[in-house]
Amino acid sequence: MADEKMQTGRGIEPVVDNPRLARMTSKRPRPTPIEGKILLMAEEPKTDTGKQKRMPPVGKVSAQRVPKVRPDQVLGPPSKAAREAATAKEPAGYVRLRLRVQDGELSLLGAKAVEGPLVESKLQGQLAYEVTLGQKRVAAGAVLDAGERRSFPDPKGKGEQQGHYATPLPSYEVMVRVPKEEVSAASLPRLEIALYRIKEELPVGAAMLAAAGAIGPQFEKELREVGRMKGIRPEKLAKAVADEVLAAFG
């Protein structure tokens, strides 16, 4: 049976799966009696006369009905928070100074202005810097993985050959960040930049620079000064570097 093909066309006998069922014809089916009676829907049903749980009729809508016009809203005076937010000044950003450290001497290689607030980082790692203007500390931060060269450990090494071997570098570069709102081009000759080597872990609280003032005198046990730059004088710098400094702090 599976290999036989279905034939179509006039005069072909219909396929009947169940010969006991009645064959489909074009006559309308006879209504099924309900409780012995045959009930048919009236051609024109009567109007509903019920009075309970009925939606009230919709009244006639006037074509001349004019929608109500509300007055324009009037803004009140701004709140205190809104006034403070409007008058708050945007952070002026900061200047990133590129310094070279060689034999304990710091020299300026370039400067670049950066947008956005300056966030002081924890004093951790190998080196830390601070920037002071007179007795006021204007910036401080950490310099990670600078000032030394590390070699890979010998897997079979013993004694001194175990672990990373660090060699101090005679010359290297560091980045120092200075807030623009604290330093101007006129105050550059009074600016001091100190670089410290972190000998011991700073005590809890000191790592977040909670105390004001220079960090060197506060943590003499944990920090050792590597070098210091006393004042930045653009007239003594190379022209390209001086132009960058004056443009960054201008």
PAKE-356478 format. One record per residue (C-alpha): x, y negated, z negated. Coordinates in steps of 0.5 Angstrom, whole numbers, padded with zeros to 4 digits. Each point is the difference from the previous one (the first is absolute). Layout:
<sites>
((X,Y,Z)),
...
</sites>
This chain:
<sites>
((0000,0000,0000)),
((0006,-0005,-0001)),
((0002,0001,0007)),
((-0007,-0002,0003)),
((-0001,-0007,0003)),
((-0006,-0004,-0002)),
((-0004,-0001,0007)),
((-0004,-0006,0001)),
((-0005,-0002,0005)),
((-0008,0001,0001)),
((-0003,0007,0000)),
((0005,0002,-0006)),
((-0003,0003,-0005)),
((0001,-0003,-0007)),
((0005,0002,-0005)),
((-0004,0002,-0006)),
((0005,0002,-0007)),
((-0006,0002,-0004)),
((-0006,0003,0005)),
((-0005,0000,-0006)),
((0000,-0007,0000)),
((-0005,-0004,0004)),
((0002,-0003,0006)),
((0001,-0008,0001)),
((-0005,-0003,0004)),
((-0002,-0007,0002)),
((-0007,0000,-0004)),
((0000,-0004,-0006)),
((0001,0004,-0006)),
((-0007,0001,-0004)),
((0000,-0004,-0007)),
((0001,0004,-0006)),
((-0006,0000,-0005)),
((0001,-0003,-0007)),
((-0004,0003,-0005)),
((-0004,0003,0005)),
((-0001,-0007,0004)),
((0003,-0003,0006)),
((0001,-0007,-0002)),
((0003,-0005,0005)),
((0002,-0007,0000)),
((-0006,-0005,0002)),
((0002,-0004,0006)),
((-0002,-0007,-0003)),
((0001,0001,-0008)),
((-0004,-0004,-0005)),
((0003,-0006,-0003)),
((0003,0001,-0007)),
((-0004,-0003,-0005)),
((0004,0002,-0006)),
((0001,-0006,-0005)),
((0006,0003,-0005)),
((0007,0000,0001)),
((0000,-0004,0006)),
((0004,-0005,0003)),
((-0003,-0007,0000)),
((-0001,-0003,0007)),
((0005,-0004,0003)),
((-0003,-0007,0001)),
((0000,-0004,0007)),
((0007,-0004,0001)),
((-0001,-0007,0001)),
((0004,-0002,0007)),
((0001,-0007,-0003)),
((0003,0002,-0007)),
((0007,-0003,-0001)),
((0005,0003,-0004)),
((0002,-0004,-0006)),
((0007,-0003,0000)),
((0004,0000,-0006)),
((0005,-0006,-0001)),
((0007,0001,0001)),
((0005,0002,-0005)),
((0004,-0005,-0004)),
((0007,0003,-0003)),
((0001,-0002,-0007)),
((0007,-0003,-0002)),
((0006,0006,0000)),
((0001,0004,-0006)),
((0007,-0001,-0004)),
((0003,0006,0002)),
((-0002,-0002,0008)),
((0003,-0007,-0002)),
((0007,0003,-0003)),
((0000,0005,0006)),
((0000,-0005,0005)),
((0005,-0005,-0003)),
((0005,0006,-0002)),
((0006,-0001,0004)),
((0003,0006,0005)),
((0006,0003,-0003)),
((0006,-0003,0004)),
((0003,0006,0001)),
((0008,0002,-0001)),
((0006,-0001,0003)),
((0005,0007,0001)),
((0007,-0002,-0001)),
((0005,0005,0003)),
((0007,0000,-0004)),
((0006,0004,0001)),
((0004,0002,-0006)),
((0007,0001,0001)),
((0005,0001,-0006)),
((-0005,-0004,-0005)),
((-0001,-0006,0005)),
((-0007,-0001,0003)),
((-0001,-0003,0006)),
((-0006,-0002,0004)),
((-0001,0003,0007)),
((-0007,-0002,0002)),
((-0007,-0002,-0003)),
((-0007,0001,0003)),
((-0007,-0003,-0003)),
((-0005,0006,-0001)),
((-0008,-0001,-0001)),
((-0003,0002,-0007)),
((0001,0000,-0007)),
((0006,0003,-0003)),
((-0001,0005,-0005)),
((0006,0002,-0005)),
((0002,0007,0000)),
((0003,0004,-0006)),
((0007,0000,-0001)),
((0002,0007,0002)),
((0005,0004,0004)),
((0007,-0003,0001)),
((0000,-0007,0001)),
((-0004,-0006,-0003)),
((0000,-0007,0002)),
((-0003,-0007,-0003)),
((-0001,-0007,0003)),
((0000,-0006,-0005)),
((-0001,-0007,0001)),
((0004,-0003,-0006)),
((-0003,0003,-0006)),
((-0006,0003,0003)),
((0000,0007,0003)),
((-0004,-0001,0007)),
((0001,0008,0003)),
((0003,0006,-0002)),
((-0001,0007,0003)),
((0004,0007,0001)),
((0004,0002,0006)),
((0000,0007,0001)),
((0005,0005,0003)),
((0005,-0006,0001)),
((0008,-0001,-0001)),
((0002,0008,0000)),
((0000,0005,0005)),
((-0003,0007,-0002)),
((0003,0007,0003)),
((-0004,0006,0000)),
((0002,0005,-0005)),
((0004,0007,0001)),
((-0005,0006,0000)),
((0006,0004,-0003)),
((0003,-0006,-0004)),
((0002,0001,-0007)),
((0002,-0006,-0005)),
((0000,-0007,0003)),
((-0002,0003,0007)),
((-0007,0002,-0003)),
((-0005,-0006,0002)),
((0000,-0006,0004)),
((0007,-0004,0000)),
((-0001,-0007,0000)),
((0006,-0005,0002)),
((-0001,-0007,-0001)),
((0000,-0005,0007)),
((0005,-0006,0000)),
((-0005,-0003,0004)),
((-0007,0000,0001)),
((-0007,-0004,0001)),
((-0006,-0001,-0004)),
((-0006,-0004,0000)),
((-0003,-0005,-0005)),
((-0007,-0003,0000)),
((-0001,-0007,-0002)),
((-0007,-0003,-0001)),
((-0001,-0006,0005)),
((-0004,-0004,-0005)),
((0005,0000,-0006)),
((0006,-0002,0005)),
((0001,-0005,0005)),
((0005,-0002,0005)),
((0002,-0006,-0005)),
((0001,0005,-0006)),
((0005,0005,0004)),
((0006,-0003,-0003)),
((-0002,0001,-0007)),
((-0002,0008,0002)),
((0003,0005,-0003)),
((0000,0008,0002)),
((0003,0005,-0005)),
((0001,0007,0002)),
((0000,0006,-0005)),
((0002,0007,-0001)),
((-0005,0004,-0004)),
((0004,0004,-0005)),
((-0006,0003,-0004)),
((-0007,0000,0000)),
((-0004,-0006,-0002)),
((-0004,0000,-0006)),
((-0008,0001,0000)),
((-0003,-0007,0002)),
((0007,-0003,0003)),
((-0001,0004,0006)),
((-0006,-0004,0002)),
((0004,-0007,-0002)),
((-0005,-0002,-0005)),
((0005,-0005,-0003)),
((0001,-0006,0003)),
((0007,-0003,0001)),
((0007,0003,0003)),
((0000,0008,0000)),
((0008,0000,-0001)),
((0000,-0003,-0007)),
((-0006,0004,-0002)),
((0003,0007,0002)),
((0007,0000,-0001)),
((0000,0007,-0002)),
((-0003,0003,0006)),
((0002,-0005,0006)),
((0007,-0002,0002)),
((0001,-0006,0005)),
((0003,0002,0007)),
((0000,-0007,0003)),
((-0003,-0007,0000)),
((-0002,-0005,0005)),
((0000,-0007,-0003)),
((-0004,-0005,0004)),
((-0002,0001,0008)),
((0003,-0006,0004)),
((-0002,0000,0007)),
((0005,-0005,0002)),
((0006,0005,-0002)),
((-0004,0006,0004)),
((0001,0002,0007)),
((-0005,-0004,0005)),
((-0004,0006,0001)),
((-0001,0002,-0007)),
((-0001,-0007,-0002)),
((-0006,-0001,0005)),
((-0003,0006,-0003)),
((0000,-0002,-0007)),
((-0003,-0007,0001)),
((-0005,0003,0005)),
((-0002,0005,-0005)),
((0000,-0005,-0006)),
((-0003,-0006,0004)),
</sites>
